[in-house]
Amino acid sequence: MAWRAAKSILALFEQLQLAAPRAVPPGTDPKSWGTVGNDLHDEKSDHTPHDFPGWGDNIVTAGDFPNVPGLGLDARKVLDDIRRARDPRAKYGISNDEIFSNHDADQDGKHYPAWTWRPYLPHDPDRDQHREHGHLSVVGDPRADGTQAWPTLGGPRAFDEEEEMGASFGPIQLEATQTSLTIPPVQAGLADPRKVWLNVGADSGNDAYALRIWGSNGEGNWFPVDTGGSRDGIHTLKSGVVLSIELAKGLRVLSVTRMPIEAGRPPYAGSISACFERA
């Protein structure tokens, strides 16, 4: 029976070749853009066609592509972009004698969380260290046929060193008594999986003011956004002092409510601004 490659692998090849045309054969060896493995790959390899119940038969779920930075294609950076984006199609990637996977791994007495690089240690001492090419394996289910752009070279968003150093967006004025803000999911967005801090401040003169800050995962589950000195998401602030809170993973919606500083006293009515910092 004829085999086929997972569509996401072919989509990656097309995306990289459009973005790095100098790396397209004959600029590189056509064999360096491979899906089916050679005799060095055993039957368990993702380069070997396998049957996947509920999805399809004789499907290859791995692809290799050349590492030629001089021609505009840095395989390590491509794989690291995919790793940091935690694209749900990715199963594992190999580059420069290291591997990352979409699951935790215990190796040589050490624990490696999912989506972190670790040493590549196959049993064969003559192993391919994957320095001249990168390897990407995708999951064995219908997600692997997703042809949406990969979050790397040639895609809608590629990480770079400036983004790694962090960025901010805002300020946003919190003029209403209650303000709701929707943001990309913290540490869970495909396009931006970074940590996020909320920063809030105001020039309130000699007055203190209070805010009640709650968050939601976007599925209707609300929880207080607290620090060590707050209670039930209520924060008391002084003029010119910035409240900075690291937001919980998965948070997608914020609700910020002005609260009375004491009973019988109206909430602070002046301007309050917020911004979000990404790391």
Salt bridges, closest charged atoms under 4 A:
ASP46 OD2 - LYS91 NZ 3.35
ASP64 OD2 - HIS47 NE2 3.23
ASP64 OD2 - HIS133 NE2 3.86
ASP64 OD1 - HIS135 ND1 2.99
ASP80 OD1 - ARG83 NE 2.69
ASP80 OD2 - ARG84 NE 3.23
ASP81 OD2 - LYS77 NZ 3.38
ASP81 OD1 - ARG84 NH2 3.00
ASP87 OD2 - ARG89 NH2 2.86
ASP97 OD2 - ARG127 NH2 2.93
GLU98 OE1 - ARG76 NH2 2.56
ASP104 OD2 - HIS111 NE2 3.40
ASP106 OD1 - HIS111 ND1 2.78
ASP128 OD2 - HIS133 NE2 3.42
ASP141 OD2 - ARG143 NH2 2.75
ASP145 OD2 - ARG4 NH2 2.85
GLU163 OE2 - ARG157 NH2 3.54
GLU164 OE2 - ARG84 NH1 2.48
ASP192 OD1 - ARG194 NE 2.88
ASP192 OD2 - ARG278 NH1 2.98
ASP207 OD1 - ARG265 NH2 3.59
